[in-house]
Amino acid sequence: MANQSPPTSGPPGEDKIPEPLAAEIRKLAHDLSNALEIIVQTSYLLSTAELKEPAAEWLQMLDGGVQKALGINQNLRNYIKDHSPN
């Protein structure tokens, strides 16, 4: 399957999220970032411990999920920024 690039923005003001909705989405994205920060820090602290199997494997799975979640969250924040009036 070929990689598809996200649609480009049209003229200014086109395809924008209405401000009240954008404000609520920004708030939710901020709350998500705060929750992810707890998970990131916990994952880091667990990585400093000497874990035995299968816990070490579970930590690797957790770290993979953390990295994916951080990437998705960043994409969401970028989308909001690019499609908000302010």
N, CA, C and O atoms as a printed pandas DataFrame, in Angstrom:
     atom_number atom_name residue_name chain_id  residue_number  x_coord  y_coord  z_coord
0              1         N          MET        A               1    0.846   -1.170    0.000
1              2        CA          MET        A               1    0.000    0.000    0.000
2              3         C          MET        A               1    0.888    1.228    0.000
3              4         O          MET        A               1    1.836    1.305    0.782
4              5         N          ALA        A               2    0.602    2.179   -0.853
5              6        CA          ALA        A               2    1.413    3.386   -0.996
6              7         C          ALA        A               2    1.139    4.335    0.161
7              8         O          ALA        A               2    0.025    4.394    0.681
8              9         N          ASN        A               3    2.173    5.080    0.557
9             10        CA          ASN        A               3    1.997    6.097    1.588
10            11         C          ASN        A               3    1.190    7.239    1.010
11            12         O          ASN        A               3    1.427    7.687   -0.112
12            13         N          GLN        A               4    0.236    7.699    1.791
13            14        CA          GLN        A               4   -0.569    8.832    1.358
14            15         C          GLN        A               4   -0.225   10.015    2.229
15            16         O          GLN        A               4   -0.172    9.887    3.452
16            17         N          SER        A               5    0.012   11.169    1.622
17            18        CA          SER        A               5    0.282   12.349    2.422
18            19         C          SER        A               5   -1.030   12.971    2.847
19            20         O          SER        A               5   -2.046   12.849    2.162
20            21         N          PRO        A               6   -0.992   13.651    4.008
21            22        CA          PRO        A               6   -2.213   14.311    4.449
22            23         C          PRO        A               6   -2.596   15.412    3.481
23            24         O          PRO        A               6   -1.731   15.986    2.819
24            25         N          PRO        A               7   -3.885   15.713    3.390
25            26        CA          PRO        A               7   -4.306   16.771    2.476
26            27         C          PRO        A               7   -3.659   18.093    2.863
27            28         O          PRO        A               7   -3.458   18.393    4.040
28            29         N          THR        A               8   -3.344   18.863    1.846
29            30        CA          THR        A               8   -2.744   20.173    2.106
30            31         C          THR        A               8   -3.840   21.160    2.440
31            32         O          THR        A               8   -4.991   20.999    2.034
32            33         N          SER        A               9   -3.467   22.173    3.179
33            34        CA          SER        A               9   -4.439   23.200    3.550
34            35         C          SER        A               9   -4.755   24.056    2.337
35            36         O          SER        A               9   -3.884   24.344    1.517
36            37         N          GLY        A              10   -6.002   24.452    2.238
37            38        CA          GLY        A              10   -6.427   25.332    1.157
38            39         C          GLY        A              10   -6.198   26.770    1.548
39            40         O          GLY        A              10   -5.343   27.070    2.382
40            41         N          PRO        A              11   -6.960   27.657    0.947
41            42        CA          PRO        A              11   -6.832   29.081    1.268
42            43         C          PRO        A              11   -7.084   29.327    2.759
43            44         O          PRO        A              11   -7.773   28.538    3.406
44            45         N          PRO        A              12   -6.532   30.416    3.306
45            46        CA          PRO        A              12   -6.741   30.727    4.719
46            47         C          PRO        A              12   -8.223   30.746    5.059
47            48         O          PRO        A              12   -9.038   31.288    4.313
48            49         N          GLY        A              13   -8.560   30.146    6.195
49            50        CA          GLY        A              13   -9.951   30.113    6.644
50            51         C          GLY        A              13  -10.727   28.920    6.143
51            52         O          GLY        A              13  -11.791   28.614    6.679
52            53         N          GLU        A              14  -10.226   28.236    5.129
53            54        CA          GLU        A              14  -10.919   27.073    4.592
54            55         C          GLU        A              14  -10.545   25.842    5.406
55            56         O          GLU        A              14   -9.398   25.702    5.831
56            57         N          ASP        A              15  -11.500   24.955    5.624
57            58        CA          ASP        A              15  -11.269   23.690    6.310
58            59         C          ASP        A              15  -10.771   23.906    7.743
59            60         O          ASP        A              15   -9.921   23.158    8.226
60            61         N          LYS        A              16  -11.300   24.929    8.419
61            62        CA          LYS        A              16  -10.903   25.221    9.791
62            63         C          LYS        A              16  -11.925   24.648   10.761
63            64         O          LYS        A              16  -13.117   24.574   10.461
64            65         N          ILE        A              17  -11.440   24.248   11.922
65            66        CA          ILE        A              17  -12.304   23.772   12.991
66            67         C          ILE        A              17  -12.934   25.013   13.634
67            68         O          ILE        A              17  -12.217   25.963   13.950
68            69         N          PRO        A              18  -14.248   25.026   13.831
69            70        CA          PRO        A              18  -14.872   26.176   14.495
70            71         C          PRO        A              18  -14.223   26.412   15.872
71            72         O          PRO        A              18  -13.908   25.454   16.578
72            73         N          GLU        A              19  -14.027   27.655   16.244
73            74        CA          GLU        A              19  -13.269   27.996   17.456
74            75         C          GLU        A              19  -13.781   27.319   18.723
75            76         O          GLU        A              19  -12.962   26.798   19.481
76            77         N          PRO        A              20  -15.104   27.294   19.002
77            78        CA          PRO        A              20  -15.535   26.630   20.239
78            79         C          PRO        A              20  -15.146   25.136   20.258
79            80         O          PRO        A              20  -14.738   24.601   21.290
80            81         N          LEU        A              21  -15.280   24.495   19.117
81            82        CA          LEU        A              21  -14.900   23.088   19.009
82            83         C          LEU        A              21  -13.387   22.929   19.107
83            84         O          LEU        A              21  -12.902   22.007   19.762
84            85         N          ALA        A              22  -12.640   23.818   18.463
85            86        CA          ALA        A              22  -11.176   23.772   18.521
86            87         C          ALA        A              22  -10.685   23.940   19.954
87            88         O          ALA        A              22   -9.745   23.262   20.368
88            89         N          ALA        A              23  -11.313   24.840   20.718
89            90        CA          ALA        A              23  -10.919   25.058   22.110
90            91         C          ALA        A              23  -11.135   23.794   22.930
91            92         O          ALA        A              23  -10.286   23.430   23.744
92            93         N          GLU        A              24  -12.254   23.129   22.726
93            94        CA          GLU        A              24  -12.531   21.885   23.464
94            95         C          GLU        A              24  -11.557   20.782   23.052
95            96         O          GLU        A              24  -11.081   20.030   23.902
96            97         N          ILE        A              25  -11.259   20.680   21.772
97            98        CA          ILE        A              25  -10.313   19.657   21.298
98            99         C          ILE        A              25   -8.912   19.950   21.843
99           100         O          ILE        A              25   -8.198   19.024   22.229
100          101         N          ARG        A              26   -8.512   21.219   21.877
101          102        CA          ARG        A              26   -7.201   21.577   22.454
102          103         C          ARG        A              26   -7.134   21.186   23.923
103          104         O          ARG        A              26   -6.108   20.689   24.387
104          105         N          LYS        A              27   -8.226   21.410   24.662
105          106        CA          LYS        A              27   -8.279   21.040   26.085
106          107         C          LYS        A              27   -8.121   19.530   26.241
107          108         O          LYS        A              27   -7.358   19.065   27.087
108          109         N          LEU        A              28   -8.839   18.772   25.429
109          110        CA          LEU        A              28   -8.737   17.310   25.493
110          111         C          LEU        A              28   -7.328   16.831   25.121
111          112         O          LEU        A              28   -6.793   15.921   25.754
112          113         N          ALA        A              29   -6.737   17.440   24.101
113          114        CA          ALA        A              29   -5.376   17.067   23.698
114          115         C          ALA        A              29   -4.385   17.383   24.817
115          116         O          ALA        A              29   -3.446   16.622   25.052
116          117         N          HIS        A              30   -4.595   18.502   25.505
117          118        CA          HIS        A              30   -3.732   18.868   26.633
118          119         C          HIS        A              30   -3.872   17.836   27.757
119          120         O          HIS        A              30   -2.873   17.387   28.318
120          121         N          ASP        A              31   -5.108   17.464   28.081
121          122        CA          ASP        A              31   -5.347   16.457   29.115
122          123         C          ASP        A              31   -4.725   15.116   28.727
123          124         O          ASP        A              31   -4.167   14.416   29.572
124          125         N          LEU        A              32   -4.823   14.767   27.453
125          126        CA          LEU        A              32   -4.204   13.532   26.966
126          127         C          LEU        A              32   -2.691   13.596   27.127
127          128         O          LEU        A              32   -2.071   12.616   27.538
128          129         N          SER        A              33   -2.093   14.736   26.809
129          130        CA          SER        A              33   -0.648   14.908   26.976
130          131         C          SER        A              33   -0.240   14.717   28.435
131          132         O          SER        A              33    0.773   14.081   28.725
132          133         N          ASN        A              34   -1.034   15.273   29.350
133          134        CA          ASN        A              34   -0.723   15.114   30.774
134          135         C          ASN        A              34   -0.795   13.647   31.197
135          136         O          ASN        A              34    0.067   13.170   31.935
136          137         N          ALA        A              35   -1.811   12.938   30.736
137          138        CA          ALA        A              35   -1.936   11.521   31.075
138          139         C          ALA        A              35   -0.788   10.717   30.471
139          140         O          ALA        A              35   -0.246    9.822   31.120
140          141         N          LEU        A              36   -0.418   11.033   29.231
141          142        CA          LEU        A              36    0.695   10.329   28.588
142          143         C          LEU        A              36    2.012   10.592   29.314
143          144         O          LEU        A              36    2.869    9.711   29.378
144          145         N          GLU        A              37    2.177   11.788   29.856
145          146        CA          GLU        A              37    3.413   12.112   30.582
146          147         C          GLU        A              37    3.590   11.191   31.790
147          148         O          GLU        A              37    4.709   10.774   32.087
148          149         N          ILE        A              38    2.508   10.874   32.483
149          150        CA          ILE        A              38    2.576    9.946   33.608
150          151         C          ILE        A              38    3.031    8.573   33.118
151          152         O          ILE        A              38    3.875    7.938   33.750
152          153         N          ILE        A              39    2.482    8.119   32.010
153          154        CA          ILE        A              39    2.841    6.816   31.452
154          155         C          ILE        A              39    4.296    6.816   30.994
155          156         O          ILE        A              39    5.020    5.848   31.228
156          157         N          VAL        A              40    4.724    7.884   30.348
157          158        CA          VAL        A              40    6.106    7.989   29.875
158          159         C          VAL        A              40    7.075    7.929   31.055
159          160         O          VAL        A              40    8.060    7.192   31.018
160          161         N          GLN        A              41    6.792    8.702   32.099
161          162        CA          GLN        A              41    7.689    8.727   33.260
162          163         C          GLN        A              41    7.708    7.381   33.984
163          164         O          GLN        A              41    8.764    6.934   34.429
164          165         N          THR        A              42    6.560    6.741   34.102
165          166        CA          THR        A              42    6.505    5.424   34.735
166          167         C          THR        A              42    7.278    4.403   33.922
167          168         O          THR        A              42    8.000    3.578   34.480
168          169         N          SER        A              43    7.131    4.456   32.614
169          170        CA          SER        A              43    7.868    3.542   31.733
170          171         C          SER        A              43    9.369    3.764   31.898
171          172         O          SER        A              43   10.139    2.806   31.977
172          173         N          TYR        A              44    9.782    5.030   31.949
173          174        CA          TYR        A              44   11.204    5.333   32.132
174          175         C          TYR        A              44   11.706    4.785   33.472
175          176         O          TYR        A              44   12.752    4.139   33.529
176          177         N          LEU        A              45   10.961    5.045   34.542
177          178        CA          LEU        A              45   11.390    4.572   35.856
178          179         C          LEU        A              45   11.469    3.047   35.902
179          180         O          LEU        A              45   12.389    2.489   36.499
180          181         N          LEU        A              46   10.520    2.383   35.281
181          182        CA          LEU        A              46   10.564    0.914   35.223
182          183         C          LEU        A              46   11.788    0.437   34.442
183          184         O          LEU        A              46   12.359   -0.609   34.749
184          185         N          SER        A              47   12.187    1.207   33.434
185          186        CA          SER        A              47   13.345    0.795   32.630
186          187         C          SER        A              47   14.649    0.870   33.419
187          188         O          SER        A              47   15.644    0.261   33.026
188          189         N          THR        A              48   14.655    1.611   34.527
189          190        CA          THR        A              48   15.866    1.699   35.344
190          191         C          THR        A              48   15.974    0.537   36.324
191          192         O          THR        A              48   17.025    0.326   36.930
192          193         N          ALA        A              49   14.896   -0.211   36.479
193          194        CA          ALA        A              49   14.906   -1.375   37.373
194          195         C          ALA        A              49   15.390   -2.601   36.603
195          196         O          ALA        A              49   15.211   -2.701   35.389
196          197         N          GLU        A              50   15.993   -3.513   37.317
197          198        CA          GLU        A              50   16.427   -4.763   36.681
198          199         C          GLU        A              50   15.264   -5.741   36.745
199          200         O          GLU        A              50   15.040   -6.404   37.758
200          201         N          LEU        A              51   14.535   -5.813   35.646
201          202        CA          LEU        A              51   13.354   -6.673   35.595
202          203         C          LEU        A              51   13.721   -8.036   35.027
203          204         O          LEU        A              51   14.548   -8.150   34.122
204          205         N          LYS        A              52   13.089   -9.063   35.577
205          206        CA          LYS        A              52   13.276  -10.424   35.074
206          207         C          LYS        A              52   12.182  -10.704   34.057
207          208         O          LYS        A              52   11.158  -10.022   34.018
208          209         N          GLU        A              53   12.416  -11.719   33.237
209          210        CA          GLU        A              53   11.388  -12.133   32.275
210          211         C          GLU        A              53   10.215  -12.728   33.042
211          212         O          GLU        A              53   10.444  -13.385   34.057
212          213         N          PRO        A              54    9.018  -12.542   32.627
213          214        CA          PRO        A              54    8.585  -11.875   31.403
214          215         C          PRO        A              54    8.399  -10.363   31.562
215          216         O          PRO        A              54    8.005   -9.692   30.609
216          217         N          ALA        A              55    8.678   -9.816   32.757
217          218        CA          ALA        A              55    8.439   -8.388   32.998
218          219         C          ALA        A              55    9.260   -7.510   32.061
219          220         O          ALA        A              55    8.778   -6.466   31.623
220          221         N          ALA        A              56   10.485   -7.909   31.747
221          222        CA          ALA        A              56   11.313   -7.106   30.840
222          223         C          ALA        A              56   10.678   -7.039   29.452
223          224         O          ALA        A              56   10.724   -6.004   28.786
224          225         N          GLU        A              57   10.093   -8.142   29.030
225          226        CA          GLU        A              57    9.410   -8.155   27.719
226          227         C          GLU        A              57    8.159   -7.270   27.759
227          228         O          GLU        A              57    7.854   -6.570   26.793
228          229         N          TRP        A              58    7.450   -7.309   28.871
229          230        CA          TRP        A              58    6.259   -6.463   29.014
230          231         C          TRP        A              58    6.642   -4.987   28.976
231          232         O          TRP        A              58    5.918   -4.162   28.419
232          233         N          LEU        A              59    7.783   -4.664   29.572
233          234        CA          LEU        A              59    8.253   -3.277   29.546
234          235         C          LEU        A              59    8.558   -2.840   28.112
235          236         O          LEU        A              59    8.274   -1.702   27.739
236          237         N          GLN        A              60    9.129   -3.728   27.316
237          238        CA          GLN        A              60    9.384   -3.406   25.904
238          239         C          GLN        A              60    8.068   -3.162   25.177
239          240         O          GLN        A              60    7.969   -2.239   24.369
240          241         N          MET        A              61    7.053   -3.983   25.458
241          242        CA          MET        A              61    5.745   -3.786   24.842
242          243         C          MET        A              61    5.158   -2.440   25.273
243          244         O          MET        A              61    4.603   -1.708   24.453
244          245         N          LEU        A              62    5.283   -2.122   26.552
245          246        CA          LEU        A              62    4.792   -0.852   27.071
246          247         C          LEU        A              62    5.496    0.312   26.380
247          248         O          LEU        A              62    4.850    1.279   25.974
248          249         N          ASP        A              63    6.815    0.220   26.248
249          250        CA          ASP        A              63    7.568    1.290   25.613
250          251         C          ASP        A              63    7.144    1.480   24.157
251          252         O          ASP        A              63    7.038    2.612   23.685
252          253         N          GLY        A              64    6.903    0.385   23.447
253          254        CA          GLY        A              64    6.430    0.496   22.065
254          255         C          GLY        A              64    5.092    1.210   21.991
255          256         O          GLY        A              64    4.875    2.056   21.123
256          257         N          GLY        A              65    4.194    0.863   22.909
257          258        CA          GLY        A              65    2.891    1.531   22.954
258          259         C          GLY        A              65    3.016    2.997   23.314
259          260         O          GLY        A              65    2.314    3.846   22.763
260          261         N          VAL        A              66    3.913    3.287   24.240
261          262        CA          VAL        A              66    4.149    4.677   24.642
262          263         C          VAL        A              66    4.627    5.492   23.444
263          264         O          VAL        A              66    4.132    6.594   23.206
264          265         N          GLN        A              67    5.572    4.966   22.701
265          266        CA          GLN        A              67    6.103    5.696   21.537
266          267         C          GLN        A              67    5.015    5.933   20.493
267          268         O          GLN        A              67    4.931    7.020   19.921
268          269         N          LYS        A              68    4.180    4.922   20.242
269          270        CA          LYS        A              68    3.078    5.092   19.283
270          271         C          LYS        A              68    2.095    6.151   19.772
271          272         O          LYS        A              68    1.661    7.004   18.998
272          273         N          ALA        A              69    1.744    6.095   21.060
273          274        CA          ALA        A              69    0.791    7.060   21.622
274          275         C          ALA        A              69    1.342    8.480   21.547
275          276         O          ALA        A              69    0.606    9.418   21.241
276          277         N          LEU        A              70    2.631    8.641   21.825
277          278        CA          LEU        A              70    3.237    9.973   21.736
278          279         C          LEU        A              70    3.198   10.498   20.300
279          280         O          LEU        A              70    2.933   11.679   20.074
280          281         N          GLY        A              71    3.462    9.627   19.340
281          282        CA          GLY        A              71    3.411   10.041   17.933
282          283         C          GLY        A              71    2.007   10.438   17.509
283          284         O          GLY        A              71    1.819   11.444   16.825
284          285         N          ILE        A              72    1.025    9.648   17.915
285          286        CA          ILE        A              72   -0.368    9.966   17.581
286          287         C          ILE        A              72   -0.780   11.281   18.234
287          288         O          ILE        A              72   -1.433   12.115   17.607
288          289         N          ASN        A              73   -0.395   11.461   19.493
289          290        CA          ASN        A              73   -0.728   12.698   20.197
290          291         C          ASN        A              73   -0.093   13.908   19.509
291          292         O          ASN        A              73   -0.726   14.956   19.389
292          293         N          GLN        A              74    1.142   13.766   19.063
293          294        CA          GLN        A              74    1.802   14.881   18.359
294          295         C          GLN        A              74    1.097   15.183   17.044
295          296         O          GLN        A              74    0.909   16.348   16.692
296          297         N          ASN        A              75    0.707   14.142   16.317
297          298        CA          ASN        A              75   -0.041   14.340   15.066
298          299         C          ASN        A              75   -1.363   15.056   15.334
299          300         O          ASN        A              75   -1.762   15.940   14.575
300          301         N          LEU        A              76   -2.038   14.671   16.413
301          302        CA          LEU        A              76   -3.303   15.309   16.780
302          303         C          LEU        A              76   -3.089   16.788   17.088
303          304         O          LEU        A              76   -3.840   17.643   16.619
304          305         N          ARG        A              77   -2.061   17.080   17.879
305          306        CA          ARG        A              77   -1.791   18.471   18.242
306          307         C          ARG        A              77   -1.430   19.296   17.001
307          308         O          ARG        A              77   -1.855   20.444   16.877
308          309         N          ASN        A              78   -0.658   18.724   16.096
309          310        CA          ASN        A              78   -0.312   19.428   14.854
310          311         C          ASN        A              78   -1.556   19.686   14.008
311          312         O          ASN        A              78   -1.713   20.770   13.447
312          313         N          TYR        A              79   -2.433   18.695   13.916
313          314        CA          TYR        A              79   -3.660   18.849   13.136
314          315         C          TYR        A              79   -4.521   19.971   13.713
315          316         O          TYR        A              79   -5.044   20.812   12.983
316          317         N          ILE        A              80   -4.654   19.964   15.034
317          318        CA          ILE        A              80   -5.453   21.006   15.688
318          319         C          ILE        A              80   -4.850   22.381   15.390
319          320         O          ILE        A              80   -5.566   23.322   15.050
320          321         N          LYS        A              81   -3.538   22.483   15.520
321          322        CA          LYS        A              81   -2.861   23.763   15.283
322          323         C          LYS        A              81   -3.071   24.222   13.842
323          324         O          LYS        A              81   -3.355   25.394   13.595
324          325         N          ASP        A              82   -2.931   23.304   12.898
325          326        CA          ASP        A              82   -3.040   23.655   11.486
326          327         C          ASP        A              82   -4.467   23.967   11.044
327          328         O          ASP        A              82   -4.672   24.650   10.041
328          329         N          HIS        A              83   -5.459   23.465   11.798
329          330        CA          HIS        A              83   -6.848   23.624   11.374
330          331         C          HIS        A              83   -7.702   24.460   12.330
331          332         O          HIS        A              83   -8.930   24.460   12.245
332          333         N          SER        A              84   -7.036   25.167   13.234
333          334        CA          SER        A              84   -7.761   26.045   14.161
334          335         C          SER        A              84   -7.627   27.492   13.684
335          336         O          SER        A              84   -6.607   27.880   13.115
336          337         N          PRO        A              85   -8.673   28.278   13.925
337          338        CA          PRO        A              85   -8.615   29.677   13.505
338          339         C          PRO        A              85   -7.540   30.487   14.229
339          340         O          PRO        A              85   -7.004   31.446   13.675
340          341         N          ASN        A              86   -7.225   30.100   15.470
341          342        CA          ASN        A              86   -6.214   30.854   16.246
342          343         C          ASN        A              86   -5.019   29.998   16.512
343          344         O          ASN        A              86   -4.066   30.449   17.147
